[in-house]
């Protein structure tokens, strides 16, 4: 059965994820503004740090005079069933602190890292998570103590700077205000209550805490405040008794201090009747119960914002591309899919679905016919040259039908003129195909993420085209030679009946017609198997080489990783909230 802590623990989990993954603040409504948290507000030396340490049950906060808290501390308490207590900082996620004196030093060092060893403040928060079986699930934000004057070493605007920082947290409608006021000061002059009244006039979000009850002058007490007569809030006031400075100097155990606090209230003549709702343990339980109530009230808006965020993350991932799996088989599959995407675009160019493929037909419709028309058939087939070639081939021997050897020599020589335009056509088609490869890579959206793979595909495609060009050259030259050597007897029988077929004009026209009807050698091969060898090479590559092919801009990779992590966590959080919220 779901418990109160399970739901609060989920909210803590989401809050921490918001921080880790960059959803803390920013433009528009963020999850930080929807998810409830508790901001600890008080003046300097009001006992804020002691209250926090009492709730945690550990001595871990820096102490001293003046402004000690110079950066806000986002403290997340995570209740664990058993085991050793430990702490983790967001800026050092892989380091666990089991020594809470080291936690105190790390807070001081991290504060100095941003502010320097000065008395200035910074609005960059420190994020600390504490895992312990002795805490309740809770998110507390420790803020710099409110002050009225600037001291030496502080800027003149320090008073307003601190107030503005505190207000940036407590003005959020889902922020629970823990207003700390010392009992030895008039509640009417409390800086925390004054600020809480400004941002929460109804007192709906404010919990009043009175510290230093044991330091009041004899004969005085804070009963009027604790019973709500001096200043009324919608929630009960809670009194706490923190460790004295002597106890702190002696490193008095916090568990012992809690027991001593309970004994104080139970034996006090002034506060004995309130003992059951006094003390730091009761305060932690009260805040946790109220946080549970607030969370349940906010569940619809939390779920709505999570769904909106999921939709936005999916849209951005679709825009920049989904993450690539880490295992070799998945990477190989991804590479092959990207290659097929390029192949589809390349074929669309060839088939006319995209512009560019028409240039290949231009080679055969315009360039090749124009080259054939320029061939010197008129000069080669002139009567003088025909007589010369026939005489040299056949001599003066008599012929029954025609001077066969001479005609053969003449025709072979004429057809050999086709070799030049044929080779030029192959080169022209090769140039067009190379341009289409470059254009197809640029137009394949899926490849834009992977510059190395783009280069590899371009190299493989161009190598294949070089091979096809060489093979095509050999093929067209072989076709020309075949045509010149295949002269049958029937050809010579028709030669006398149709002498006009040997004129230069008719021969070039016939050649042009044949050129238009012939399919260019190598073009079909390029369409069918441009990347066949590349597929085979990629299939034999090791995982490291596959990973190298799928390299991206490091910033883009990091962005995608963060988006994927955030998406996974939000989906999980949404499902978990649905599972436990209504139980």
CORPERA-V960743 format. One record per residue. RES is the residue in three letters. SS is DSSP state (H for helix, E for strand, L for the rest). Layout:
BEGIN
res,ss
RES,SS
RES,SS
END
This chain:
BEGIN
res,ss
UNK,L
UNK,L
UNK,L
UNK,H
UNK,H
UNK,H
UNK,H
UNK,H
UNK,H
UNK,H
UNK,H
UNK,H
UNK,H
UNK,H
UNK,H
UNK,H
UNK,H
UNK,H
UNK,H
UNK,H
UNK,L
UNK,L
UNK,L
UNK,L
UNK,L
UNK,L
UNK,L
UNK,L
UNK,L
UNK,L
UNK,H
UNK,H
UNK,H
UNK,H
UNK,L
UNK,L
UNK,E
UNK,E
UNK,E
UNK,E
UNK,E
UNK,E
UNK,E
UNK,L
UNK,L
UNK,L
UNK,L
UNK,H
UNK,H
UNK,H
UNK,H
UNK,H
UNK,H
UNK,H
UNK,H
UNK,H
UNK,L
UNK,L
UNK,L
UNK,L
UNK,L
UNK,L
UNK,L
UNK,L
UNK,L
UNK,L
UNK,L
UNK,L
UNK,L
UNK,L
UNK,E
UNK,E
UNK,E
UNK,E
UNK,E
UNK,E
UNK,E
UNK,E
UNK,E
UNK,L
UNK,L
UNK,L
UNK,L
UNK,L
UNK,L
UNK,E
UNK,E
UNK,E
UNK,E
UNK,L
UNK,L
UNK,E
UNK,E
UNK,E
UNK,E
UNK,E
UNK,E
UNK,L
UNK,L
UNK,H
UNK,H
UNK,H
UNK,H
UNK,H
UNK,H
UNK,H
UNK,H
UNK,H
UNK,H
UNK,H
UNK,H
UNK,H
UNK,H
UNK,H
UNK,H
UNK,L
UNK,L
UNK,L
UNK,L
UNK,L
UNK,L
UNK,E
UNK,E
UNK,E
UNK,E
UNK,E
UNK,E
UNK,E
UNK,E
UNK,E
UNK,E
UNK,E
UNK,L
UNK,L
UNK,L
UNK,L
UNK,L
UNK,E
UNK,E
UNK,E
UNK,E
UNK,E
UNK,L
UNK,L
UNK,L
UNK,E
UNK,L
UNK,L
UNK,L
UNK,L
UNK,L
UNK,L
UNK,L
UNK,L
UNK,L
UNK,L
UNK,L
UNK,H
UNK,H
UNK,H
UNK,H
UNK,H
UNK,H
UNK,H
UNK,H
UNK,H
UNK,H
UNK,H
UNK,H
UNK,H
UNK,L
UNK,L
UNK,L
UNK,L
UNK,E
UNK,E
UNK,E
UNK,E
UNK,E
UNK,E
UNK,E
UNK,E
UNK,L
UNK,L
UNK,L
UNK,L
UNK,H
UNK,H
UNK,H
UNK,L
UNK,H
UNK,H
UNK,H
UNK,H
UNK,H
UNK,H
UNK,H
UNK,H
UNK,H
UNK,L
UNK,L
UNK,L
UNK,L
UNK,L
UNK,L
UNK,E
UNK,E
UNK,E
UNK,E
UNK,E
UNK,E
UNK,L
UNK,H
UNK,H
UNK,H
UNK,L
UNK,L
UNK,L
UNK,L
UNK,L
UNK,L
UNK,L
UNK,H
UNK,H
UNK,H
UNK,H
UNK,L
UNK,L
UNK,L
UNK,L
UNK,L
UNK,L
UNK,L
UNK,L
UNK,L
UNK,L
UNK,L
UNK,E
UNK,E
UNK,L
UNK,L
UNK,L
UNK,L
UNK,L
UNK,H
UNK,H
UNK,H
UNK,H
UNK,H
UNK,L
UNK,L
UNK,L
UNK,L
UNK,H
UNK,H
UNK,H
UNK,H
UNK,H
UNK,H
UNK,H
UNK,H
UNK,H
UNK,H
UNK,H
UNK,H
UNK,H
UNK,H
UNK,L
UNK,L
UNK,L
UNK,L
UNK,H
UNK,H
UNK,H
UNK,H
UNK,H
UNK,H
UNK,L
UNK,L
UNK,H
UNK,H
UNK,H
UNK,H
UNK,H
UNK,H
UNK,H
UNK,H
UNK,H
UNK,H
UNK,H
UNK,H
UNK,H
UNK,H
UNK,H
UNK,H
UNK,H
UNK,H
UNK,H
UNK,H
UNK,H
UNK,H
UNK,H
UNK,H
UNK,H
UNK,H
UNK,H
UNK,H
UNK,H
UNK,H
UNK,H
UNK,H
UNK,H
UNK,H
UNK,H
UNK,H
UNK,H
UNK,H
UNK,H
UNK,H
UNK,H
UNK,L
UNK,L
UNK,L
UNK,L
UNK,L
UNK,L
UNK,L
UNK,H
UNK,H
UNK,H
UNK,H
UNK,H
UNK,H
UNK,H
UNK,H
UNK,H
UNK,H
UNK,H
UNK,H
UNK,H
UNK,H
UNK,H
UNK,H
UNK,H
UNK,H
UNK,H
UNK,H
UNK,H
UNK,H
UNK,H
UNK,H
UNK,L
UNK,L
UNK,L
UNK,L
UNK,L
UNK,L
UNK,H
UNK,H
UNK,H
UNK,H
UNK,H
UNK,H
UNK,H
UNK,H
UNK,H
UNK,H
UNK,H
UNK,H
UNK,H
UNK,H
UNK,H
UNK,H
UNK,L
UNK,L
UNK,L
UNK,H
UNK,H
UNK,H
UNK,H
UNK,L
UNK,L
UNK,H
UNK,H
UNK,H
UNK,H
UNK,H
UNK,H
UNK,H
UNK,H
UNK,H
UNK,H
UNK,H
UNK,H
UNK,L
UNK,L
UNK,L
UNK,L
UNK,L
UNK,L
UNK,L
UNK,L
UNK,L
UNK,H
UNK,H
UNK,H
UNK,H
UNK,H
UNK,H
UNK,H
UNK,H
UNK,H
UNK,H
UNK,H
UNK,H
UNK,H
UNK,L
UNK,H
UNK,H
UNK,H
UNK,H
UNK,H
UNK,H
UNK,H
UNK,H
UNK,H
UNK,H
UNK,H
UNK,H
UNK,H
UNK,H
UNK,H
UNK,H
UNK,H
UNK,H
UNK,H
UNK,H
UNK,H
UNK,H
UNK,H
UNK,H
UNK,H
UNK,H
UNK,L
UNK,H
UNK,H
UNK,H
UNK,L
UNK,L
UNK,L
UNK,H
UNK,H
UNK,H
UNK,H
UNK,H
UNK,H
UNK,H
UNK,H
UNK,H
UNK,H
UNK,H
UNK,H
UNK,H
UNK,H
UNK,H
UNK,H
UNK,H
UNK,H
UNK,H
UNK,H
UNK,H
UNK,H
UNK,H
UNK,H
UNK,H
UNK,H
UNK,H
UNK,H
UNK,H
UNK,H
UNK,H
UNK,H
UNK,H
UNK,H
UNK,H
UNK,L
UNK,L
UNK,L
UNK,H
UNK,H
UNK,H
UNK,H
UNK,H
UNK,H
UNK,H
UNK,H
UNK,H
UNK,L
UNK,H
UNK,H
UNK,H
UNK,H
UNK,L
UNK,H
UNK,H
UNK,H
UNK,H
UNK,H
UNK,H
UNK,H
UNK,H
UNK,H
UNK,H
UNK,H
UNK,H
UNK,H
UNK,H
UNK,L
UNK,L
UNK,L
UNK,L
UNK,L
UNK,H
UNK,H
UNK,H
UNK,H
UNK,H
UNK,H
UNK,H
UNK,L
UNK,L
UNK,H
UNK,H
UNK,H
UNK,H
UNK,H
UNK,H
UNK,H
UNK,H
UNK,L
UNK,L
UNK,L
UNK,H
UNK,H
UNK,H
UNK,H
UNK,H
UNK,H
UNK,H
UNK,L
UNK,L
UNK,L
UNK,L
UNK,H
UNK,H
UNK,H
UNK,H
UNK,H
UNK,H
UNK,H
UNK,H
UNK,H
UNK,H
UNK,H
UNK,H
UNK,H
UNK,H
UNK,H
UNK,H
UNK,H
UNK,H
UNK,H
UNK,H
UNK,H
UNK,H
UNK,H
UNK,H
UNK,H
UNK,H
UNK,H
UNK,L
UNK,L
UNK,L
END
